[in-house]
Amino acid sequence: MASSASPWTWPGALSALVLFACCVAPQDPFLVRAQQAAADVAPRVHAILGVGPFSCEITITDEQLPGSMVAATSIDRCLVTFGRAIEPHPEEALYYFAAHELAHVHMRGYWETLPNWLEEGVAEVVALEVVPTAREDAESQMRVCEGRYEAYLFARAAGVDAVHQLAVRAHADGLAEIPEAWLAGLGALP
Ligand SMILES: [Zn+2]
């Protein structure tokens, strides 16, 4: 039996639609840029690292991130947060930061056998392979963070593929971390 008191009469439907439209905040243009940058670089990042793709939530924050970070991945590594501080930067910088953070997100499984300093170095190499035009600015930024530039130089000289092979081997051997002696075989450790 059809009810004559259906809530979806025209005036009711119309006010529901208007209410919905009023409650959806317009998307923050910085969030849109950050999400676009991440979406554009993700396929290259997972191709270079040979893993993924992993879906990843991209967010922005007005808060100051810890230390001098401008972007960060969460502990569970499925969330990338961009600090508002990089909003004025050109698209190239945003793409570089997106590629760097997504490299961290993708370094899971056997990639977790990398010591932290090397993970940073590999993330830099991956980001600059994806966005080579950011090299000059990125390298000068790396030089002001202790050990970062050296880690990047080591990873760049060794090559992502060689580090990849060691990570697979360490993981297959049940090791939590790639032994230093193996890394020393790739070049002088920083
Ligand atoms: Zn990093």
Backbone and ligand atoms as CSV (ligand in chain L), in Angstrom:
chain,resi,resn,atom,element,x,y,z
A,1,MET,N,N,0.849,-1.195,0.000
A,1,MET,CA,C,0.000,0.000,0.000
A,1,MET,C,C,0.892,1.255,0.000
A,2,ALA,N,N,0.676,2.092,-0.946
A,2,ALA,CA,C,1.487,3.304,-1.017
A,2,ALA,C,C,1.080,4.285,0.056
A,3,SER,N,N,2.044,4.826,0.696
A,3,SER,CA,C,1.734,5.799,1.743
A,3,SER,C,C,1.630,7.180,1.124
A,4,SER,N,N,0.693,7.907,1.599
A,4,SER,CA,C,0.561,9.270,1.089
A,4,SER,C,C,1.468,10.216,1.867
A,5,ALA,N,N,2.169,9.640,2.895
A,5,ALA,CA,C,3.018,10.506,3.714
A,5,ALA,C,C,4.503,10.243,3.466
A,6,SER,N,N,4.846,9.884,2.203
A,6,SER,CA,C,6.252,9.641,1.882
A,6,SER,C,C,7.077,10.905,2.135
A,7,PRO,N,N,8.243,10.753,2.757
A,7,PRO,CA,C,9.073,11.951,2.997
A,7,PRO,C,C,9.668,12.500,1.700
A,8,TRP,N,N,9.700,11.675,0.642
A,8,TRP,CA,C,10.356,12.120,-0.597
A,8,TRP,C,C,9.392,12.825,-1.540
A,9,THR,N,N,8.598,13.725,-0.977
A,9,THR,CA,C,7.795,14.601,-1.819
A,9,THR,C,C,8.779,15.603,-2.386
A,10,TRP,N,N,8.438,16.321,-3.406
A,10,TRP,CA,C,9.383,17.240,-4.034
A,10,TRP,C,C,10.005,18.253,-3.066
A,11,PRO,N,N,9.172,18.929,-2.257
A,11,PRO,CA,C,9.813,19.917,-1.374
A,11,PRO,C,C,10.815,19.260,-0.420
A,12,GLY,N,N,10.471,18.019,0.046
A,12,GLY,CA,C,11.387,17.331,0.961
A,12,GLY,C,C,12.694,16.977,0.280
A,13,ALA,N,N,12.607,16.431,-0.923
A,13,ALA,CA,C,13.812,16.034,-1.648
A,13,ALA,C,C,14.672,17.253,-1.935
A,14,LEU,N,N,14.032,18.310,-2.304
A,14,LEU,CA,C,14.767,19.522,-2.649
A,14,LEU,C,C,15.543,20.055,-1.445
A,15,SER,N,N,14.900,20.084,-0.288
A,15,SER,CA,C,15.606,20.635,0.871
A,15,SER,C,C,16.738,19.699,1.295
A,16,ALA,N,N,16.542,18.376,1.092
A,16,ALA,CA,C,17.621,17.445,1.437
A,16,ALA,C,C,18.827,17.710,0.540
A,17,LEU,N,N,18.581,17.944,-0.735
A,17,LEU,CA,C,19.676,18.202,-1.669
A,17,LEU,C,C,20.401,19.497,-1.331
A,18,VAL,N,N,19.651,20.510,-0.992
A,18,VAL,CA,C,20.240,21.808,-0.664
A,18,VAL,C,C,21.100,21.667,0.588
A,19,LEU,N,N,20.577,20.919,1.560
A,19,LEU,CA,C,21.310,20.717,2.806
A,19,LEU,C,C,22.631,20.002,2.523
A,20,PHE,N,N,22.577,18.976,1.649
A,20,PHE,CA,C,23.771,18.215,1.306
A,20,PHE,C,C,24.807,19.134,0.657
A,21,ALA,N,N,24.365,19.958,-0.280
A,21,ALA,CA,C,25.279,20.848,-0.993
A,21,ALA,C,C,25.955,21.820,-0.029
A,22,CYS,N,N,25.227,22.250,0.983
A,22,CYS,CA,C,25.779,23.218,1.934
A,22,CYS,C,C,26.811,22.584,2.861
A,23,CYS,N,N,26.695,21.253,3.040
A,23,CYS,CA,C,27.562,20.603,4.020
A,23,CYS,C,C,28.863,20.081,3.417
A,24,VAL,N,N,28.969,20.069,2.100
A,24,VAL,CA,C,30.196,19.590,1.475
A,24,VAL,C,C,31.119,20.792,1.273
A,25,ALA,N,N,32.209,20.834,2.060
A,25,ALA,CA,C,33.130,21.964,1.960
A,25,ALA,C,C,33.852,21.885,0.619
A,26,PRO,N,N,34.143,23.017,0.009
A,26,PRO,CA,C,34.911,22.969,-1.238
A,26,PRO,C,C,36.295,22.395,-0.944
A,27,GLN,N,N,36.844,21.613,-1.858
A,27,GLN,CA,C,38.149,20.995,-1.615
A,27,GLN,C,C,39.242,22.053,-1.571
A,28,ASP,N,N,40.139,21.877,-0.624
A,28,ASP,CA,C,41.276,22.777,-0.477
A,28,ASP,C,C,42.160,22.638,-1.720
A,29,PRO,N,N,42.485,23.740,-2.399
A,29,PRO,CA,C,43.283,23.635,-3.631
A,29,PRO,C,C,44.648,22.963,-3.394
A,30,PHE,N,N,45.219,23.169,-2.199
A,30,PHE,CA,C,46.509,22.536,-1.897
A,30,PHE,C,C,46.352,21.021,-1.803
A,31,LEU,N,N,45.243,20.571,-1.208
A,31,LEU,CA,C,44.985,19.128,-1.117
A,31,LEU,C,C,44.826,18.537,-2.517
A,32,VAL,N,N,44.134,19.254,-3.381
A,32,VAL,CA,C,43.933,18.781,-4.750
A,32,VAL,C,C,45.281,18.640,-5.455
A,33,ARG,N,N,46.162,19.652,-5.276
A,33,ARG,CA,C,47.497,19.596,-5.906
A,33,ARG,C,C,48.308,18.422,-5.352
A,34,ALA,N,N,48.259,18.241,-4.020
A,34,ALA,CA,C,49.033,17.171,-3.377
A,34,ALA,C,C,48.552,15.802,-3.869
A,35,GLN,N,N,47.246,15.642,-3.952
A,35,GLN,CA,C,46.691,14.360,-4.402
A,35,GLN,C,C,47.032,14.097,-5.868
A,36,GLN,N,N,47.006,15.148,-6.660
A,36,GLN,CA,C,47.336,15.006,-8.080
A,36,GLN,C,C,48.807,14.601,-8.251
A,37,ALA,N,N,49.678,15.283,-7.492
A,37,ALA,CA,C,51.113,14.984,-7.570
A,37,ALA,C,C,51.362,13.526,-7.193
A,38,ALA,N,N,50.751,13.075,-6.110
A,38,ALA,CA,C,50.941,11.696,-5.648
A,38,ALA,C,C,50.412,10.701,-6.689
A,39,ALA,N,N,49.252,11.001,-7.247
A,39,ALA,CA,C,48.669,10.092,-8.244
A,39,ALA,C,C,49.557,10.005,-9.483
A,40,ASP,N,N,50.154,11.140,-9.859
A,40,ASP,CA,C,50.985,11.165,-11.072
A,40,ASP,C,C,52.308,10.425,-10.891
A,41,VAL,N,N,52.909,10.516,-9.703
A,41,VAL,CA,C,54.234,9.894,-9.528
A,41,VAL,C,C,54.165,8.436,-9.064
A,42,ALA,N,N,53.052,8.024,-8.483
A,42,ALA,CA,C,52.950,6.687,-7.887
A,42,ALA,C,C,53.351,5.547,-8.840
A,43,PRO,N,N,52.864,5.545,-10.103
A,43,PRO,CA,C,53.225,4.419,-10.988
A,43,PRO,C,C,54.733,4.309,-11.209
A,44,ARG,N,N,55.428,5.453,-11.329
A,44,ARG,CA,C,56.881,5.426,-11.535
A,44,ARG,C,C,57.589,4.912,-10.274
A,45,VAL,N,N,57.103,5.359,-9.113
A,45,VAL,CA,C,57.735,4.957,-7.853
A,45,VAL,C,C,57.631,3.448,-7.682
A,46,HIS,N,N,56.457,2.887,-7.905
A,46,HIS,CA,C,56.353,1.441,-7.659
A,46,HIS,C,C,57.042,0.638,-8.752
A,47,ALA,N,N,57.187,1.213,-9.949
A,47,ALA,CA,C,57.939,0.511,-11.001
A,47,ALA,C,C,59.424,0.448,-10.635
A,48,ILE,N,N,59.970,1.549,-10.130
A,48,ILE,CA,C,61.401,1.580,-9.780
A,48,ILE,C,C,61.682,0.629,-8.613
A,49,LEU,N,N,60.788,0.617,-7.626
A,49,LEU,CA,C,61.018,-0.211,-6.440
A,49,LEU,C,C,60.563,-1.662,-6.643
A,50,GLY,N,N,59.791,-1.898,-7.688
A,50,GLY,CA,C,59.356,-3.261,-7.984
A,50,GLY,C,C,58.324,-3.805,-7.011
A,51,VAL,N,N,57.594,-2.912,-6.369
A,51,VAL,CA,C,56.535,-3.335,-5.433
A,51,VAL,C,C,55.307,-2.464,-5.612
A,52,GLY,N,N,54.214,-2.945,-5.055
A,52,GLY,CA,C,52.989,-2.157,-5.078
A,52,GLY,C,C,52.237,-2.323,-6.386
A,53,PRO,N,N,51.345,-1.417,-6.725
A,53,PRO,CA,C,51.105,-0.170,-6.007
A,53,PRO,C,C,50.300,-0.385,-4.729
A,54,PHE,N,N,50.612,0.421,-3.719
A,54,PHE,CA,C,49.830,0.401,-2.494
A,54,PHE,C,C,48.962,1.647,-2.473
A,55,SER,N,N,47.707,1.469,-2.106
A,55,SER,CA,C,46.853,2.655,-2.039
A,55,SER,C,C,47.249,3.435,-0.793
A,56,CYS,N,N,47.185,4.709,-0.919
A,56,CYS,CA,C,47.734,5.567,0.110
A,56,CYS,C,C,46.873,6.812,0.245
A,57,GLU,N,N,46.543,7.149,1.454
A,57,GLU,CA,C,45.742,8.358,1.672
A,57,GLU,C,C,46.654,9.582,1.702
A,58,ILE,N,N,46.255,10.618,0.994
A,58,ILE,CA,C,47.049,11.849,0.945
A,58,ILE,C,C,46.301,12.928,1.722
A,59,THR,N,N,46.976,13.503,2.696
A,59,THR,CA,C,46.340,14.563,3.472
A,59,THR,C,C,47.260,15.781,3.541
A,60,ILE,N,N,46.709,16.868,4.041
A,60,ILE,CA,C,47.514,18.072,4.264
A,60,ILE,C,C,47.311,18.510,5.710
A,61,THR,N,N,48.261,19.263,6.223
A,61,THR,CA,C,48.096,19.778,7.581
A,61,THR,C,C,48.606,21.206,7.666
A,62,ASP,N,N,47.964,22.000,8.506
A,62,ASP,CA,C,48.430,23.372,8.761
A,62,ASP,C,C,49.442,23.373,9.897
A,63,GLU,N,N,49.563,22.235,10.592
A,63,GLU,CA,C,50.497,22.130,11.721
A,63,GLU,C,C,51.926,22.016,11.194
A,64,GLN,N,N,52.866,22.397,12.062
A,64,GLN,CA,C,54.283,22.193,11.733
A,64,GLN,C,C,54.608,20.720,11.930
A,65,LEU,N,N,55.176,20.091,10.930
A,65,LEU,CA,C,55.561,18.685,11.071
A,65,LEU,C,C,56.827,18.591,11.926
A,66,PRO,N,N,57.086,17.435,12.537
A,66,PRO,CA,C,58.253,17.298,13.417
A,66,PRO,C,C,59.560,17.637,12.692
A,67,GLY,N,N,60.499,18.188,13.428
A,67,GLY,CA,C,61.801,18.530,12.859
A,67,GLY,C,C,61.638,19.547,11.748
A,68,SER,N,N,62.374,19.345,10.684
A,68,SER,CA,C,62.276,20.283,9.564
A,68,SER,C,C,61.504,19.655,8.408
A,69,MET,N,N,60.717,18.605,8.733
A,69,MET,CA,C,60.020,17.891,7.668
A,69,MET,C,C,58.934,18.744,7.025
A,70,VAL,N,N,58.779,18.562,5.731
A,70,VAL,CA,C,57.711,19.265,5.021
A,70,VAL,C,C,56.624,18.286,4.589
A,71,ALA,N,N,56.961,17.009,4.627
A,71,ALA,CA,C,55.985,15.971,4.307
A,71,ALA,C,C,56.393,14.738,5.101
A,72,ALA,N,N,55.425,13.886,5.396
A,72,ALA,CA,C,55.736,12.745,6.251
A,72,ALA,C,C,54.834,11.575,5.929
A,73,THR,N,N,55.325,10.370,6.260
A,73,THR,CA,C,54.469,9.192,6.153
A,73,THR,C,C,54.122,8.755,7.571
A,74,SER,N,N,52.978,8.155,7.734
A,74,SER,CA,C,52.574,7.717,9.066
A,74,SER,C,C,53.291,6.425,9.419
A,75,ILE,N,N,53.191,6.036,10.692
A,75,ILE,CA,C,53.887,4.830,11.135
A,75,ILE,C,C,53.391,3.600,10.380
A,76,ASP,N,N,52.103,3.548,10.119
A,76,ASP,CA,C,51.614,2.370,9.366
A,76,ASP,C,C,51.890,2.518,7.866
A,77,ARG,N,N,52.460,3.641,7.479
A,77,ARG,CA,C,53.008,3.872,6.147
A,77,ARG,C,C,51.979,3.853,5.025
A,78,CYS,N,N,50.729,4.131,5.351
A,78,CYS,CA,C,49.729,4.210,4.288
A,78,CYS,C,C,49.145,5.611,4.197
A,79,LEU,N,N,49.757,6.537,4.895
A,79,LEU,CA,C,49.245,7.906,4.917
A,79,LEU,C,C,50.402,8.863,4.667
A,80,VAL,N,N,50.221,9.740,3.683
A,80,VAL,CA,C,51.237,10.762,3.426
A,80,VAL,C,C,50.626,12.122,3.761
A,81,THR,N,N,51.323,12.878,4.593
A,81,THR,CA,C,50.830,14.201,4.988
A,81,THR,C,C,51.771,15.273,4.450
A,82,PHE,N,N,51.214,16.230,3.756
A,82,PHE,CA,C,51.993,17.355,3.257
A,82,PHE,C,C,51.750,18.563,4.151
A,83,GLY,N,N,52.825,19.199,4.590
A,83,GLY,CA,C,52.693,20.402,5.393
A,83,GLY,C,C,52.329,21.596,4.526
A,84,ARG,N,N,51.516,22.482,5.082
A,84,ARG,CA,C,51.070,23.672,4.340
A,84,ARG,C,C,52.262,24.535,3.903
A,85,ALA,N,N,53.397,24.364,4.611
A,85,ALA,CA,C,54.586,25.169,4.305
A,85,ALA,C,C,55.041,25.005,2.856
A,86,ILE,N,N,54.729,23.862,2.233
A,86,ILE,CA,C,55.204,23.693,0.852
A,86,ILE,C,C,54.163,24.143,-0.173
A,87,GLU,N,N,53.049,24.681,0.302
A,87,GLU,CA,C,52.015,25.127,-0.651
A,87,GLU,C,C,52.561,26.133,-1.674
A,88,PRO,N,N,53.412,27.112,-1.235
A,88,PRO,CA,C,53.881,28.095,-2.234
A,88,PRO,C,C,54.905,27.533,-3.224
A,89,HIS,N,N,55.422,26.329,-2.952
A,89,HIS,CA,C,56.452,25.780,-3.841
A,89,HIS,C,C,55.868,25.437,-5.212
A,90,PRO,N,N,56.733,25.461,-6.235
A,90,PRO,CA,C,56.240,25.091,-7.571
A,90,PRO,C,C,55.877,23.612,-7.642
A,91,GLU,N,N,55.156,23.263,-8.681
A,91,GLU,CA,C,54.675,21.885,-8.872
A,91,GLU,C,C,55.823,20.881,-8.820
A,92,GLU,N,N,56.967,21.267,-9.390
A,92,GLU,CA,C,58.128,20.368,-9.443
A,92,GLU,C,C,58.536,19.902,-8.037
A,93,ALA,N,N,58.555,20.838,-7.081
A,93,ALA,CA,C,58.931,20.496,-5.703
A,93,ALA,C,C,57.889,19.575,-5.082
A,94,LEU,N,N,56.626,19.879,-5.342
A,94,LEU,CA,C,55.546,19.057,-4.791
A,94,LEU,C,C,55.643,17.617,-5.332
A,95,TYR,N,N,55.971,17.486,-6.603
A,95,TYR,CA,C,56.116,16.158,-7.210
A,95,TYR,C,C,57.310,15.422,-6.602
A,96,TYR,N,N,58.383,16.162,-6.364
A,96,TYR,CA,C,59.572,15.552,-5.760
A,96,TYR,C,C,59.246,15.048,-4.345
A,97,PHE,N,N,58.596,15.894,-3.528
A,97,PHE,CA,C,58.230,15.473,-2.167
A,97,PHE,C,C,57.269,14.281,-2.209
A,98,ALA,N,N,56.332,14.324,-3.148
A,98,ALA,CA,C,55.366,13.221,-3.259
A,98,ALA,C,C,56.088,11.916,-3.592
A,99,ALA,N,N,57.051,11.989,-4.534
A,99,ALA,CA,C,57.778,10.776,-4.922
A,99,ALA,C,C,58.623,10.255,-3.760
A,100,HIS,N,N,59.239,11.175,-3.017
A,100,HIS,CA,C,60.061,10.764,-1.863
A,100,HIS,C,C,59.199,10.049,-0.817
A,101,GLU,N,N,58.072,10.657,-0.459
A,101,GLU,CA,C,57.227,10.042,0.581
A,101,GLU,C,C,56.603,8.739,0.089
A,102,LEU,N,N,56.205,8.710,-1.172
A,102,LEU,CA,C,55.622,7.465,-1.692
A,102,LEU,C,C,56.664,6.355,-1.774
A,103,ALA,N,N,57.930,6.728,-1.953
A,103,ALA,CA,C,58.991,5.706,-1.929
A,103,ALA,C,C,59.008,5.062,-0.539
A,104,HIS,N,N,58.904,5.876,0.521
A,104,HIS,CA,C,58.838,5.304,1.876
A,104,HIS,C,C,57.636,4.369,2.006
A,105,VAL,N,N,56.502,4.828,1.514
A,105,VAL,CA,C,55.273,4.028,1.616
A,105,VAL,C,C,55.442,2.671,0.933
A,106,HIS,N,N,56.172,2.682,-0.184
A,106,HIS,CA,C,56.324,1.444,-0.954
A,106,HIS,C,C,57.431,0.535,-0.433
A,107,MET,N,N,58.290,1.060,0.433
A,107,MET,CA,C,59.381,0.208,0.925
A,107,MET,C,C,58.886,-0.659,2.085
A,108,ARG,N,N,58.096,-1.641,1.724
A,108,ARG,CA,C,57.539,-2.587,2.705
A,108,ARG,C,C,58.020,-3.990,2.364
A,109,GLY,N,N,57.699,-4.925,3.237
A,109,GLY,CA,C,58.109,-6.313,3.003
A,109,GLY,C,C,59.619,-6.399,3.050
A,110,TYR,N,N,60.229,-7.002,2.033
A,110,TYR,CA,C,61.697,-7.182,2.071
A,110,TYR,C,C,62.439,-5.851,2.102
A,111,TRP,N,N,61.802,-4.781,1.612
A,111,TRP,CA,C,62.455,-3.461,1.648
A,111,TRP,C,C,62.689,-2.999,3.087
A,112,GLU,N,N,61.942,-3.578,4.036
A,112,GLU,CA,C,62.104,-3.161,5.439
A,112,GLU,C,C,63.427,-3.631,6.040
A,113,THR,N,N,64.187,-4.419,5.280
A,113,THR,CA,C,65.501,-4.838,5.781
A,113,THR,C,C,66.562,-3.747,5.585
A,114,LEU,N,N,66.177,-2.648,4.938
A,114,LEU,CA,C,67.143,-1.551,4.781
A,114,LEU,C,C,67.309,-0.808,6.104
A,115,PRO,N,N,68.564,-0.503,6.488
A,115,PRO,CA,C,68.709,0.383,7.652
A,115,PRO,C,C,68.092,1.754,7.314
A,116,ASN,N,N,67.660,2.474,8.339
A,116,ASN,CA,C,66.939,3.734,8.115
A,116,ASN,C,C,67.685,4.719,7.213
A,117,TRP,N,N,68.990,4.835,7.449
A,117,TRP,CA,C,69.748,5.818,6.650
A,117,TRP,C,C,69.703,5.465,5.167
A,118,LEU,N,N,69.724,4.159,4.872
A,118,LEU,CA,C,69.713,3.740,3.464
A,118,LEU,C,C,68.321,3.898,2.857
A,119,GLU,N,N,67.290,3.690,3.682
A,119,GLU,CA,C,65.931,3.916,3.176
A,119,GLU,C,C,65.789,5.372,2.748
A,120,GLU,N,N,66.360,6.292,3.554
A,120,GLU,CA,C,66.319,7.706,3.181
A,120,GLU,C,C,67.059,7.944,1.868
A,121,GLY,N,N,68.237,7.324,1.768
A,121,GLY,CA,C,69.035,7.495,0.551
A,121,GLY,C,C,68.303,6.977,-0.676
A,122,VAL,N,N,67.688,5.812,-0.553
A,122,VAL,CA,C,66.958,5.230,-1.683
A,122,VAL,C,C,65.744,6.100,-2.032
A,123,ALA,N,N,65.066,6.623,-1.005
A,123,ALA,CA,C,63.905,7.492,-1.259
A,123,ALA,C,C,64.332,8.724,-2.063
A,124,GLU,N,N,65.509,9.258,-1.752
A,124,GLU,CA,C,66.008,10.426,-2.503
A,124,GLU,C,C,66.333,10.044,-3.949
A,125,VAL,N,N,66.978,8.891,-4.115
A,125,VAL,CA,C,67.343,8.456,-5.468
A,125,VAL,C,C,66.082,8.236,-6.306
A,126,VAL,N,N,65.086,7.584,-5.711
A,126,VAL,CA,C,63.833,7.321,-6.421
A,126,VAL,C,C,63.161,8.648,-6.797
A,127,ALA,N,N,63.078,9.565,-5.821
A,127,ALA,CA,C,62.398,10.842,-6.068
A,127,ALA,C,C,63.073,11.616,-7.194
A,128,LEU,N,N,64.410,11.569,-7.229
A,128,LEU,CA,C,65.116,12.327,-8.264
A,128,LEU,C,C,65.146,11.597,-9.603
A,129,GLU,N,N,64.899,10.308,-9.574
A,129,GLU,CA,C,64.748,9.602,-10.845
A,129,GLU,C,C,63.391,9.961,-11.459
A,130,VAL,N,N,62.394,10.129,-10.580
A,130,VAL,CA,C,61.053,10.477,-11.060
A,130,VAL,C,C,60.992,11.957,-11.453
A,131,VAL,N,N,61.655,12.805,-10.675
A,131,VAL,CA,C,61.610,14.259,-10.936
A,131,VAL,C,C,63.055,14.790,-11.036
A,132,PRO,N,N,63.758,14.475,-12.126
A,132,PRO,CA,C,65.178,14.842,-12.220
A,132,PRO,C,C,65.420,16.347,-12.207
A,133,THR,N,N,64.440,17.121,-12.612
A,133,THR,CA,C,64.637,18.582,-12.654
A,133,THR,C,C,64.714,19.187,-11.256
A,134,ALA,N,N,64.360,18.419,-10.232
A,134,ALA,CA,C,64.418,18.937,-8.854
A,134,ALA,C,C,65.795,18.729,-8.229
A,135,ARG,N,N,66.724,18.155,-8.997
A,135,ARG,CA,C,68.002,17.725,-8.430
A,135,ARG,C,C,68.761,18.822,-7.686
A,136,GLU,N,N,68.920,19.970,-8.332
A,136,GLU,CA,C,69.751,21.015,-7.728
A,136,GLU,C,C,69.211,21.444,-6.365
A,137,ASP,N,N,67.932,21.760,-6.320
A,137,ASP,CA,C,67.314,22.199,-5.052
A,137,ASP,C,C,67.355,21.073,-4.018
A,138,ALA,N,N,67.044,19.859,-4.460
A,138,ALA,CA,C,66.978,18.728,-3.528
A,138,ALA,C,C,68.352,18.455,-2.925
A,139,GLU,N,N,69.377,18.477,-3.763
A,139,GLU,CA,C,70.726,18.189,-3.256
A,139,GLU,C,C,71.193,19.258,-2.276
A,140,SER,N,N,70.843,20.515,-2.526
A,140,SER,CA,C,71.282,21.534,-1.567
A,140,SER,C,C,70.512,21.402,-0.252
A,141,GLN,N,N,69.264,20.950,-0.328
A,141,GLN,CA,C,68.499,20.678,0.906
A,141,GLN,C,C,69.109,19.498,1.675
A,142,MET,N,N,69.510,18.474,0.928
A,142,MET,CA,C,70.088,17.286,1.577
A,142,MET,C,C,71.355,17.630,2.335
A,143,ARG,N,N,72.117,18.565,1.785
A,143,ARG,CA,C,73.413,18.888,2.400
A,143,ARG,C,C,73.270,19.507,3.785
A,144,VAL,N,N,72.110,20.089,4.090
A,144,VAL,CA,C,71.951,20.705,5.414
A,144,VAL,C,C,71.453,19.700,6.461
A,145,CYS,N,N,71.106,18.486,6.050
A,145,CYS,CA,C,70.690,17.456,7.018
A,145,CYS,C,C,71.829,16.462,7.183
A,146,GLU,N,N,72.269,16.310,8.399
A,146,GLU,CA,C,73.440,15.467,8.653
A,146,GLU,C,C,73.259,14.040,8.126
A,147,GLY,N,N,74.192,13.603,7.325
A,147,GLY,CA,C,74.200,12.226,6.842
A,147,GLY,C,C,73.312,11.960,5.643
A,148,ARG,N,N,72.415,12.895,5.345
A,148,ARG,CA,C,71.427,12.638,4.293
A,148,ARG,C,C,72.054,12.619,2.902
A,149,TYR,N,N,72.900,13.591,2.652
A,149,TYR,CA,C,73.523,13.679,1.332
A,149,TYR,C,C,74.418,12.459,1.092
A,150,GLU,N,N,75.142,12.046,2.135
A,150,GLU,CA,C,76.042,10.888,2.027
A,150,GLU,C,C,75.238,9.611,1.760
A,151,ALA,N,N,74.099,9.488,2.434
A,151,ALA,CA,C,73.241,8.311,2.229
A,151,ALA,C,C,72.720,8.276,0.800
A,152,TYR,N,N,72.369,9.459,0.307
A,152,TYR,CA,C,71.876,9.579,-1.077
A,152,TYR,C,C,72.981,9.202,-2.065
A,153,LEU,N,N,74.204,9.714,-1.828
A,153,LEU,CA,C,75.321,9.415,-2.731
A,153,LEU,C,C,75.623,7.913,-2.745
A,154,PHE,N,N,75.551,7.300,-1.561
A,154,PHE,CA,C,75.808,5.862,-1.479
A,154,PHE,C,C,74.757,5.102,-2.298
A,155,ALA,N,N,73.485,5.435,-2.063
A,155,ALA,CA,C,72.390,4.731,-2.753
A,155,ALA,C,C,72.457,4.963,-4.259
A,156,ARG,N,N,72.827,6.195,-4.644
A,156,ARG,CA,C,72.905,6.517,-6.066
A,156,ARG,C,C,74.023,5.733,-6.742
A,157,ALA,N,N,75.188,5.665,-6.054
A,157,ALA,CA,C,76.330,4.946,-6.628
A,157,ALA,C,C,76.060,3.439,-6.669
A,158,ALA,N,N,75.429,2.924,-5.619
A,158,ALA,CA,C,75.154,1.481,-5.559
A,158,ALA,C,C,74.079,1.090,-6.566
A,159,GLY,N,N,73.083,1.969,-6.718
A,159,GLY,CA,C,71.967,1.689,-7.610
A,159,GLY,C,C,70.823,1.021,-6.855
A,160,VAL,N,N,69.611,1.438,-7.181
A,160,VAL,CA,C,68.431,0.897,-6.493
A,160,VAL,C,C,68.311,-0.609,-6.710
A,161,ASP,N,N,68.646,-1.075,-7.914
A,161,ASP,CA,C,68.501,-2.508,-8.203
A,161,ASP,C,C,69.426,-3.369,-7.336
A,162,ALA,N,N,70.659,-2.897,-7.122
A,162,ALA,CA,C,71.607,-3.665,-6.300
A,162,ALA,C,C,71.140,-3.707,-4.842
A,163,VAL,N,N,70.630,-2.584,-4.351
A,163,VAL,CA,C,70.112,-2.547,-2.974
A,163,VAL,C,C,68.888,-3.463,-2.871
A,164,HIS,N,N,68.065,-3.415,-3.895
A,164,HIS,CA,C,66.871,-4.262,-3.987
A,164,HIS,C,C,67.252,-5.741,-3.831
A,165,GLN,N,N,68.277,-6.159,-4.572
A,165,GLN,CA,C,68.699,-7.567,-4.522
A,165,GLN,C,C,69.161,-7.973,-3.121
A,166,LEU,N,N,69.906,-7.069,-2.463
A,166,LEU,CA,C,70.357,-7.377,-1.100
A,166,LEU,C,C,69.178,-7.483,-0.141
A,167,ALA,N,N,68.182,-6.610,-0.342
A,167,ALA,CA,C,67.005,-6.632,0.532
A,167,ALA,C,C,66.257,-7.953,0.383
A,168,VAL,N,N,66.094,-8.406,-0.853
A,168,VAL,CA,C,65.405,-9.680,-1.123
A,168,VAL,C,C,66.181,-10.826,-0.464
A,169,ARG,N,N,67.518,-10.784,-0.617
A,169,ARG,CA,C,68.375,-11.853,-0.070
A,169,ARG,C,C,68.322,-11.865,1.462
A,170,ALA,N,N,68.406,-10.690,2.075
A,170,ALA,CA,C,68.376,-10.602,3.545
A,170,ALA,C,C,67.045,-11.138,4.074
A,171,HIS,N,N,65.969,-10.743,3.396
A,171,HIS,CA,C,64.634,-11.179,3.811
A,171,HIS,C,C,64.495,-12.692,3.665
A,172,ALA,N,N,65.010,-13.228,2.557
A,172,ALA,CA,C,64.941,-14.678,2.322
A,172,ALA,C,C,65.741,-15.442,3.380
A,173,ASP,N,N,66.820,-14.803,3.863
A,173,ASP,CA,C,67.648,-15.431,4.904
A,173,ASP,C,C,67.081,-15.213,6.307
A,174,GLY,N,N,65.934,-14.558,6.384
A,174,GLY,CA,C,65.293,-14.328,7.685
A,174,GLY,C,C,65.970,-13.243,8.512
A,175,LEU,N,N,66.750,-12.385,7.857
A,175,LEU,CA,C,67.434,-11.321,8.589
A,175,LEU,C,C,66.537,-10.095,8.713
A,176,ALA,N,N,66.607,-9.424,9.865
A,176,ALA,CA,C,65.800,-8.219,10.066
A,176,ALA,C,C,66.396,-7.044,9.295
A,177,GLU,N,N,67.706,-7.074,9.110
A,177,GLU,CA,C,68.369,-5.958,8.431
A,177,GLU,C,C,69.505,-6.491,7.553
A,178,ILE,N,N,69.748,-5.814,6.450
A,178,ILE,CA,C,70.857,-6.194,5.569
A,178,ILE,C,C,72.166,-6.031,6.355
A,179,PRO,N,N,73.011,-7.064,6.417
A,179,PRO,CA,C,74.275,-6.926,7.152
A,179,PRO,C,C,75.159,-5.834,6.544
A,180,GLU,N,N,75.864,-5.144,7.418
A,180,GLU,CA,C,76.737,-4.052,6.974
A,180,GLU,C,C,77.782,-4.540,5.974
A,181,ALA,N,N,78.255,-5.773,6.206
A,181,ALA,CA,C,79.284,-6.316,5.302
A,181,ALA,C,C,78.757,-6.428,3.870
A,182,TRP,N,N,77.479,-6.762,3.724
A,182,TRP,CA,C,76.899,-6.853,2.374
A,182,TRP,C,C,76.852,-5.476,1.733
A,183,LEU,N,N,76.454,-4.499,2.550
A,183,LEU,CA,C,76.358,-3.125,2.020
A,183,LEU,C,C,77.737,-2.610,1.633
A,184,ALA,N,N,78.737,-2.979,2.440
A,184,ALA,CA,C,80.106,-2.529,2.157
A,184,ALA,C,C,80.567,-3.057,0.803
A,185,GLY,N,N,79.976,-4.171,0.371
A,185,GLY,CA,C,80.302,-4.724,-0.942
A,185,GLY,C,C,79.783,-3.854,-2.083
A,186,LEU,N,N,78.863,-2.932,-1.763
A,186,LEU,CA,C,78.312,-2.046,-2.796
A,186,LEU,C,C,79.093,-0.747,-2.922
A,187,GLY,N,N,79.902,-0.457,-1.910
A,187,GLY,CA,C,80.665,0.793,-1.944
A,187,GLY,C,C,81.027,1.211,-0.527
A,188,ALA,N,N,81.848,2.253,-0.420
A,188,ALA,CA,C,82.268,2.722,0.915
A,188,ALA,C,C,81.040,3.231,1.674
A,189,LEU,N,N,80.836,2.703,2.874
A,189,LEU,CA,C,79.668,3.123,3.659
A,189,LEU,C,C,79.844,4.557,4.150
A,190,PRO,N,N,78.760,5.332,4.179
A,190,PRO,CA,C,78.882,6.715,4.637
A,190,PRO,C,C,79.152,6.789,6.142
L,1,ZN,ZN,ZN,62.391,10.498,3.855
